[in-house]
Amino acid sequence: DAGITQSPRHKVTETGTPVTLRCHQTENHRYMYWYRQDPGHGLRLIHYSYGVKDTDKGEVSDGYSVSRSKTEDFLLTLESATSSQTSVYFCAITKGQGGNSPLHFGNGTRLTVT
Amino acid sequence: QKEVEQNSGPLSVPEGAIASLNCTYSDRGSQSFFWYRQYSGKSPELIMFIYSNGDKEDGRFTAQLNKASQYVSLLIRDSQPSDSATYLCAVNIPRDSNYQLIWGAGTKLIIKP
């Protein structure tokens, strides 16, 4: 257990509404990541963070923003949710310096946009 | 061609047999390779990682890396019904001056009692 908590676990929202997902870690790791997982696709990186207020885009960042004001919290915001953002979202950390270190995942948030 | 490819399965294996899961990748510069197990409705959990050519063993699991042929395999000996899950392969692929972790879509493994 890497001490990662995601909230909410499930969310149903309407198209066009803003949504924020939270990832909280208890072990003070520097690197945090947001992924989405869809059937037929591998996990895809949305955004990642390498420190407080230090974030960067992943391969599927359009329509998403992130913030990291504290080491322990990494927030993912869908500014105006669309049906294509219906997915399972995973937060992850690495215990090393990113790069070649393995990822450890939170329990996920299942988001449905109607 | 996808950068990381796995057979989607399902791969059906009798209990007690060896399950062999394969993953191929496109970039010869890839440095690190990971296997994760994911039960339905759960998050991926790390099984093994391997950086060097050859075999790496951990209990019933063996990861095999062949950089010349650009594949990495996971062998599960004495397969148990609890091994039934989707197995994800992830590869660190060079991108610009850094690396990016690219995931396969996973292979569904079914262990038949």
Interface residues (C-beta under 8 A of the other chain):
Chain A: G40 H41 G42 L43 R44 L45 E59 F90 G99 N100 P102 L103 H104 F105 G106 N107 G108
Chain B: V4 S8 Q31 S32 F34 K42 S43 P44 E45 L46 F49 Y51 L88 A90 N92 N98 Y99 Q100 L101 I102 W103 G104 A105 G106
